[in-house]
Amino acid sequence: MSSFETLHSHSPDVDLLKESWSQIAPDDRLNWFRRLSRSDAEELFLNLGPSDQAEWFSVLDWSERRSWLRLLPLDDSADLIQEFPLDERERLIGLLDRDTAADVTALLAYAEDAAGGLMNPRFVRLRPDVTVDVAVRYLRTQARKQVETIHYAYVIGPDAKLMGTVSFRDLLLASPEKLVSEIMETDLITVPEHMDQEEVSRKFSHHGLTAIPVVDGQGLMKGIVSVDDVVDVVQEEATEDMHKLGGTAALEDPYLQVPLFDLVKKRAGWLVLLFVSEMFTATVMGFYEKQIERAVVLALFIPLIISSGGNSGSQASTLIIRAMALGEVKLKDYGRVFFRELRAGLLLGGILGVIGLLRILFWPGTEAIYGPHYFWIGLTVSLSLLGIVLWGTITGSMLPFLLKRFGLDPASASAPFVATLVDVTGIMIYFTLASLLLKGLLL
């Protein structure tokens, strides 16, 4: 029995609800919420994303919203409020206490996908000139408040600039009379307040930290981003890139919850664009109509030729887009990537070219199928595969760099788009080589 079926056959279970939430219809979700005890409902609410929280929040009376909103950490409160129209946000902020309302208002001034929009401005602060003993007593007080994390304390100077960090463990192990400035770590990893969330997630991946301080242009500490803040970001970015690679606009909601019309609208744009692009293939083939009439055998290899080029281009673009997303490849690396993919394209094209040539030369009844000039046909197909796979590999690897250079999303160099582009040029390469090699024989 699936978890979804189990959910419907028993009393509400908060863990099963978390697991099955995306499969439950919106109206049913609200009914399940109401059937939960207050403590279970709070646990579920805290585990939902902002859009799902807003769905439940919007059906509550204003008198009920205060207690639910105040459950959330400060940065999550800002995310939830951001789900509502501008004219409702001020009233929602009014449900918070004065200090929290001021912090949330400051967070809402940042772009949703920037470090400032992800951060929590509440963190444990220490002065550099206090002793470890005083710092530990202060931490005990701070731990009772709603701070993001107490794994690290942040040492802030008189000018409000970040001077260093100190772990809770180091404080407990240090001599009580030592100053915080003597044990703090000054080799700092920070992120600017306007850094894109994808770059922030890479920082966590590269350095293995649980929290990273956010600073402004003058080095003033504004807050911290914790690793749990970027988990959803990583998933959202990966999902968006996967959708684009598949040749569709990103879906904001789970697949089964997207209305059919919206699903079609997300896919139709790319599909129409690719269809129109593929029309150029027919146009190019029309240009070589006379060659096809004289040597019909050439038409047999068109699907083989264009699919090989499209596949090699799709492979290359997928590898480079993923490498860019992980920060393994930068815009400045285009030269290294070009020469690397040039060599890879030659080797891959050579492999397919040899296989294609052997297929024609040694296939039973090859002369009956391809005629007396089967060797030259095989050579044409072989060299065409080499050229088209090489072209597809270079195109697929360089297109993401070109898009990024002009400020566009490299994931837009989707596999279908690259395949379509290479299809058109592949036909041209194939028939150009055929015209040169088969002139006086078949053409």
TIKOLKE-599414 format. One record per residue (C-alpha): residue number from 1; x, z, y. Coordinates in nm, 2 decimals. Each point is the difference from the previous one (the first is absolute). Example, Ala and Ser with C-alpha at 12.3 -4.5 7.8 and 13.67 -1.06 7.14 Angstrom:
<nodes>
1; 1.23; 0.78; -0.45
2; 0.14; -0.07; 0.34
</nodes>
This chain:
<nodes>
1; 0.00; 0.00; 0.00
2; 0.14; -0.09; 0.34
3; 0.05; 0.25; 0.28
4; -0.28; -0.16; 0.19
5; -0.24; 0.04; -0.29
6; 0.12; 0.35; -0.06
7; -0.07; 0.08; 0.37
8; -0.36; -0.11; -0.04
9; -0.06; 0.19; -0.32
10; 0.11; 0.34; 0.12
11; -0.03; 0.23; 0.31
12; 0.22; -0.11; 0.29
13; 0.37; 0.03; -0.07
14; 0.23; -0.03; 0.31
15; 0.29; -0.14; -0.19
16; -0.21; -0.28; -0.16
17; -0.15; -0.07; 0.34
18; 0.34; -0.05; 0.15
19; 0.09; -0.24; -0.28
20; -0.32; -0.20; 0.01
21; -0.07; 0.01; 0.37
22; 0.07; -0.37; 0.06
23; -0.24; -0.10; -0.27
24; -0.30; 0.20; 0.13
25; -0.25; -0.17; 0.23
26; -0.01; 0.14; 0.36
27; -0.35; 0.15; -0.04
28; 0.09; 0.17; -0.33
29; 0.31; 0.14; 0.16
30; -0.19; 0.20; 0.25
31; -0.23; 0.14; -0.28
32; 0.30; 0.11; -0.20
33; 0.15; 0.16; 0.31
34; -0.31; 0.21; 0.05
35; -0.01; 0.11; -0.36
36; 0.35; 0.15; 0.02
37; 0.06; 0.37; 0.09
38; 0.15; 0.05; 0.34
39; 0.35; 0.06; -0.13
40; -0.01; -0.30; -0.23
41; -0.14; -0.22; 0.29
42; 0.28; 0.12; 0.22
43; 0.26; -0.09; -0.26
44; -0.14; -0.34; -0.05
45; -0.03; -0.06; 0.38
46; 0.37; 0.09; 0.05
47; 0.10; -0.25; -0.26
48; -0.19; -0.29; 0.14
49; 0.14; -0.27; 0.24
50; -0.12; -0.01; 0.36
51; -0.26; -0.27; -0.06
52; -0.16; 0.18; -0.29
53; 0.01; 0.33; 0.20
54; -0.17; -0.18; 0.29
55; -0.27; -0.12; -0.24
56; -0.10; 0.36; -0.09
57; 0.07; 0.13; 0.35
58; -0.24; -0.25; 0.16
59; -0.31; 0.13; -0.18
60; 0.06; 0.37; 0.10
61; -0.16; 0.16; 0.29
62; 0.22; 0.08; 0.29
63; -0.03; 0.37; -0.08
64; 0.15; -0.06; -0.34
65; 0.28; -0.23; 0.11
66; 0.20; 0.27; 0.17
67; 0.08; 0.19; -0.32
68; 0.09; -0.32; -0.19
69; 0.22; -0.13; 0.27
70; 0.19; 0.32; 0.04
71; 0.08; -0.01; -0.37
72; 0.24; -0.28; 0.05
73; 0.37; 0.01; 0.10
74; 0.04; -0.11; 0.36
75; 0.13; -0.35; -0.08
76; -0.28; -0.06; -0.25
77; -0.25; 0.11; 0.26
78; 0.13; -0.27; 0.23
79; -0.03; -0.26; -0.28
80; -0.36; 0.10; -0.06
81; -0.10; -0.01; 0.37
82; 0.17; -0.34; 0.02
83; -0.25; -0.14; -0.25
84; -0.28; 0.05; 0.26
85; -0.09; -0.21; 0.30
86; 0.17; 0.09; 0.33
87; -0.32; 0.14; 0.15
88; -0.03; 0.26; -0.28
89; 0.36; 0.11; -0.01
90; -0.01; 0.22; 0.31
91; -0.29; 0.19; -0.14
92; 0.17; 0.05; -0.33
93; 0.31; 0.12; 0.17
94; -0.22; 0.26; 0.17
95; -0.07; 0.16; -0.34
96; 0.36; 0.11; -0.02
97; 0.16; 0.30; 0.16
98; 0.18; -0.06; 0.33
99; 0.36; -0.02; -0.13
100; -0.10; -0.22; -0.30
101; -0.21; -0.23; 0.22
102; 0.30; -0.05; 0.23
103; 0.23; -0.09; -0.29
104; -0.26; -0.24; -0.16
105; -0.04; -0.17; 0.34
106; 0.37; -0.05; 0.02
107; 0.01; -0.15; -0.35
108; -0.28; -0.24; 0.07
109; 0.21; -0.15; 0.28
110; 0.23; -0.14; -0.26
111; -0.06; -0.31; -0.20
112; -0.15; 0.08; -0.34
113; 0.28; -0.17; -0.19
114; 0.29; 0.16; 0.21
115; 0.20; 0.31; -0.09
116; -0.17; 0.19; 0.29
117; -0.34; -0.08; -0.16
118; 0.11; 0.14; -0.33
119; 0.18; 0.31; 0.12
120; -0.12; 0.36; 0.03
121; 0.11; 0.16; 0.33
122; 0.00; 0.35; -0.16
123; 0.32; 0.10; -0.16
124; 0.23; 0.30; -0.03
125; 0.22; 0.03; 0.30
126; 0.31; 0.22; 0.03
127; 0.24; 0.07; 0.29
128; 0.37; -0.06; -0.07
129; 0.10; 0.34; 0.15
130; -0.21; 0.23; -0.22
131; 0.14; 0.18; -0.31
132; -0.10; -0.09; -0.35
133; -0.18; 0.33; -0.04
134; -0.22; -0.07; 0.31
135; -0.06; -0.36; -0.12
136; -0.12; 0.12; -0.34
137; -0.25; 0.24; 0.15
138; -0.12; -0.27; 0.23
139; -0.04; -0.24; -0.29
140; -0.23; 0.25; -0.17
141; -0.22; 0.00; 0.30
142; 0.00; -0.38; 0.02
143; -0.09; -0.04; -0.36
144; -0.33; 0.17; 0.07
145; -0.09; -0.27; 0.25
146; -0.10; -0.36; -0.07
147; 0.35; -0.16; 0.00
148; 0.08; -0.32; -0.20
149; 0.28; 0.14; -0.21
150; 0.24; 0.30; -0.02
151; 0.26; -0.17; -0.21
152; 0.19; -0.07; 0.31
153; 0.01; 0.16; 0.34
154; 0.10; -0.21; 0.30
155; 0.25; 0.14; 0.25
156; -0.11; -0.09; 0.36
157; 0.23; 0.05; 0.30
158; -0.11; 0.13; 0.35
159; -0.05; -0.36; 0.11
160; -0.25; -0.05; -0.29
161; 0.23; -0.24; -0.18
162; 0.05; 0.01; -0.37
163; 0.35; 0.16; -0.08
164; -0.02; 0.04; -0.38
165; -0.19; 0.10; -0.30
166; 0.03; 0.30; -0.24
167; -0.16; 0.04; -0.34
168; -0.19; 0.31; -0.09
169; 0.24; 0.04; -0.29
170; 0.30; 0.00; 0.22
171; -0.16; 0.26; 0.23
172; -0.06; 0.23; -0.29
173; 0.35; -0.03; -0.14
174; 0.18; 0.04; 0.34
175; 0.13; 0.33; 0.13
176; -0.27; 0.16; 0.22
177; 0.23; 0.03; 0.30
178; 0.10; -0.36; 0.01
179; -0.14; -0.23; 0.27
180; -0.23; -0.28; -0.09
181; 0.23; -0.24; 0.18
182; 0.28; 0.09; -0.25
183; -0.20; -0.10; -0.31
184; -0.21; -0.29; 0.13
185; 0.05; -0.36; -0.12
186; 0.08; -0.23; 0.30
187; 0.03; -0.33; -0.20
188; -0.36; -0.09; 0.07
189; -0.23; -0.27; -0.13
190; -0.27; -0.06; 0.25
191; -0.26; -0.28; 0.08
192; -0.11; -0.12; 0.35
193; -0.36; 0.07; 0.09
194; -0.10; -0.37; 0.00
195; 0.17; -0.10; -0.32
196; -0.23; -0.20; -0.23
197; -0.14; 0.20; -0.30
198; 0.16; -0.24; -0.25
199; 0.35; 0.07; 0.15
200; -0.08; 0.38; -0.01
201; -0.08; -0.03; -0.37
202; 0.33; -0.17; -0.07
203; 0.18; 0.29; 0.17
204; -0.16; 0.24; -0.25
205; 0.09; -0.23; -0.29
206; 0.37; -0.04; 0.11
207; 0.07; 0.37; 0.08
208; -0.22; 0.19; -0.24
209; -0.13; 0.24; 0.26
210; -0.33; 0.19; 0.00
211; -0.04; -0.01; 0.38
212; 0.16; -0.20; 0.29
213; -0.01; 0.10; 0.36
214; -0.15; -0.23; 0.26
215; 0.17; -0.03; 0.34
216; -0.06; -0.18; 0.32
217; 0.25; -0.22; 0.19
218; 0.16; 0.31; 0.16
219; 0.05; 0.18; -0.33
220; -0.29; 0.24; 0.06
221; -0.16; 0.10; -0.33
222; -0.37; -0.10; -0.02
223; -0.09; 0.10; -0.35
224; 0.07; -0.06; -0.37
225; -0.11; -0.26; -0.26
226; -0.02; 0.14; -0.35
227; 0.04; -0.20; -0.32
228; -0.37; 0.05; -0.08
229; -0.09; -0.17; 0.33
230; 0.17; -0.33; -0.12
231; -0.13; -0.01; -0.36
232; -0.32; -0.16; 0.11
233; 0.19; -0.22; 0.25
234; 0.22; -0.14; -0.29
235; -0.31; -0.07; -0.21
236; -0.18; -0.17; 0.29
237; 0.30; -0.21; 0.10
238; 0.06; -0.11; -0.37
239; -0.37; -0.08; -0.05
240; 0.00; -0.21; 0.32
241; 0.31; -0.19; -0.10
242; -0.14; -0.06; -0.35
243; -0.32; -0.15; 0.15
244; 0.20; -0.22; 0.23
245; 0.23; -0.12; -0.27
246; -0.31; -0.10; -0.20
247; -0.13; -0.21; 0.29
248; -0.28; 0.23; 0.13
249; -0.05; 0.23; 0.30
250; 0.05; 0.37; -0.07
251; -0.30; 0.20; -0.11
252; -0.06; 0.32; 0.19
253; -0.23; 0.15; -0.28
254; 0.02; 0.02; -0.38
255; -0.08; -0.33; -0.16
256; -0.34; 0.11; -0.15
257; -0.11; 0.13; 0.34
258; 0.07; -0.31; 0.20
259; -0.33; -0.19; 0.07
260; -0.01; -0.35; -0.16
261; -0.02; -0.18; 0.34
262; 0.31; 0.19; 0.13
263; 0.19; -0.07; -0.33
264; -0.07; -0.37; 0.04
265; 0.09; 0.01; 0.37
266; 0.34; 0.16; -0.08
267; 0.08; -0.27; -0.25
268; -0.16; -0.30; 0.15
269; 0.24; -0.04; 0.29
270; 0.32; -0.02; -0.21
271; -0.18; -0.21; -0.26
272; -0.11; -0.26; 0.25
273; 0.34; -0.01; 0.16
274; 0.17; -0.05; -0.33
275; -0.26; -0.27; -0.10
276; 0.06; -0.19; 0.32
277; 0.37; 0.03; -0.06
278; -0.03; -0.14; -0.35
279; -0.18; -0.30; 0.15
280; 0.35; -0.11; 0.12
281; 0.10; -0.03; -0.36
282; -0.27; -0.26; -0.05
283; 0.11; -0.17; 0.32
284; 0.37; -0.01; -0.12
285; -0.11; -0.13; -0.34
286; -0.20; -0.27; 0.17
287; 0.32; -0.11; 0.18
288; 0.17; -0.05; -0.33
289; -0.31; -0.17; -0.16
290; 0.19; -0.33; -0.06
291; 0.28; 0.18; -0.19
292; -0.26; 0.18; -0.21
293; -0.18; -0.33; -0.08
294; 0.33; -0.17; -0.11
295; 0.12; 0.30; -0.20
296; -0.30; 0.20; -0.12
297; 0.23; 0.21; -0.21
298; 0.12; 0.17; 0.31
299; -0.34; 0.16; 0.05
300; 0.03; 0.18; -0.33
301; 0.27; 0.23; 0.15
302; -0.16; 0.08; 0.33
303; -0.16; 0.33; -0.11
304; 0.33; 0.10; -0.16
305; 0.20; -0.08; 0.31
306; -0.22; 0.17; 0.26
307; -0.07; 0.31; -0.21
308; 0.37; 0.06; -0.05
309; 0.07; -0.02; 0.37
310; -0.30; 0.22; 0.09
311; 0.10; 0.26; -0.26
312; 0.36; 0.02; 0.11
313; -0.11; 0.04; 0.37
314; -0.25; 0.27; -0.09
315; 0.26; 0.19; -0.20
316; 0.25; -0.02; 0.29
317; -0.26; 0.10; 0.27
318; -0.12; 0.30; -0.21
319; 0.35; 0.13; -0.06
320; 0.10; -0.03; 0.37
321; -0.33; 0.15; 0.13
322; 0.04; 0.30; -0.23
323; 0.37; 0.04; 0.09
324; -0.11; 0.00; 0.37
325; -0.27; 0.26; -0.06
326; 0.25; 0.23; -0.17
327; 0.26; -0.05; 0.28
328; 0.25; -0.16; -0.24
329; 0.01; -0.32; 0.21
330; 0.01; -0.02; 0.38
331; -0.06; -0.29; 0.23
332; 0.38; -0.03; 0.05
333; 0.04; -0.06; -0.37
334; -0.16; -0.35; 0.00
335; 0.34; -0.17; -0.04
336; 0.10; 0.20; -0.31
337; -0.34; -0.05; -0.15
338; 0.01; -0.38; 0.07
339; 0.33; -0.05; -0.18
340; -0.11; 0.23; -0.28
341; -0.33; -0.18; -0.05
342; 0.18; -0.34; 0.03
343; 0.21; 0.09; -0.30
344; -0.29; 0.15; -0.19
345; -0.21; -0.32; 0.08
346; 0.27; -0.23; -0.13
347; 0.03; 0.20; -0.33
348; -0.38; 0.03; -0.05
349; -0.05; -0.36; 0.09
350; 0.28; -0.10; -0.23
351; -0.16; 0.20; -0.29
352; -0.34; -0.17; 0.04
353; 0.16; -0.34; 0.07
354; 0.19; 0.02; -0.33
355; -0.31; 0.11; -0.19
356; -0.20; -0.28; 0.16
357; 0.26; -0.26; -0.09
358; 0.03; 0.11; -0.36
359; -0.38; 0.01; -0.03
360; -0.02; -0.37; 0.09
361; 0.30; -0.12; -0.19
362; -0.07; 0.17; -0.33
363; -0.38; 0.01; -0.02
364; -0.13; -0.18; -0.31
365; -0.10; -0.36; 0.10
366; 0.15; 0.03; 0.34
367; 0.06; -0.37; 0.04
368; -0.36; -0.08; -0.09
369; -0.13; 0.26; 0.25
370; 0.24; -0.07; 0.29
371; 0.12; -0.35; -0.06
372; 0.35; -0.14; -0.04
373; 0.13; 0.16; 0.32
374; -0.08; 0.35; -0.12
375; 0.35; 0.12; 0.07
376; -0.03; -0.09; 0.37
377; -0.34; 0.16; 0.01
378; 0.14; 0.32; -0.15
379; 0.29; 0.00; 0.25
380; -0.25; -0.04; 0.29
381; -0.21; 0.29; -0.13
382; 0.31; 0.21; -0.05
383; 0.15; -0.06; 0.34
384; -0.34; 0.05; 0.16
385; -0.04; 0.34; -0.16
386; 0.35; 0.10; 0.12
387; -0.08; -0.11; 0.36
388; -0.36; 0.14; 0.01
389; 0.09; 0.34; -0.15
390; 0.30; 0.02; 0.24
391; -0.23; -0.09; 0.29
392; -0.27; 0.24; -0.12
393; 0.25; 0.29; -0.03
394; 0.14; -0.05; 0.34
395; -0.34; -0.04; 0.17
396; -0.14; 0.30; -0.17
397; 0.29; 0.22; 0.09
398; 0.04; -0.12; 0.36
399; -0.36; 0.00; 0.11
400; -0.04; 0.38; 0.01
401; 0.31; 0.01; 0.23
402; -0.16; -0.26; 0.23
403; -0.33; 0.19; 0.02
404; 0.18; 0.33; 0.07
405; 0.21; -0.17; 0.27
406; -0.32; -0.09; 0.18
407; -0.15; 0.35; -0.04
408; -0.24; -0.10; -0.28
409; -0.05; 0.18; -0.33
410; 0.24; -0.14; -0.26
411; -0.27; 0.07; -0.27
412; -0.20; -0.29; 0.16
413; 0.25; -0.22; -0.18
414; -0.23; 0.04; -0.30
415; 0.07; -0.16; -0.33
416; -0.29; -0.24; 0.03
417; 0.11; -0.11; 0.34
418; 0.36; -0.06; -0.11
419; -0.12; -0.18; -0.31
420; -0.22; -0.23; 0.21
421; 0.28; -0.08; 0.24
422; 0.24; -0.08; -0.28
423; -0.26; -0.22; -0.18
424; -0.01; -0.24; 0.29
425; 0.37; -0.03; 0.04
426; 0.06; -0.01; -0.37
427; -0.20; -0.32; -0.04
428; 0.21; -0.16; 0.27
429; 0.32; 0.11; -0.17
430; -0.12; -0.13; -0.34
431; -0.11; -0.34; 0.11
432; 0.30; -0.05; 0.23
433; 0.24; 0.06; -0.29
434; -0.22; -0.22; -0.22
435; 0.02; -0.28; 0.26
436; 0.38; 0.02; -0.01
437; 0.06; 0.04; -0.37
438; -0.27; -0.23; -0.14
439; 0.04; -0.28; 0.25
440; 0.02; -0.33; -0.19
441; -0.10; 0.17; -0.32
442; -0.36; 0.13; 0.05
443; -0.03; -0.03; 0.37
</nodes>
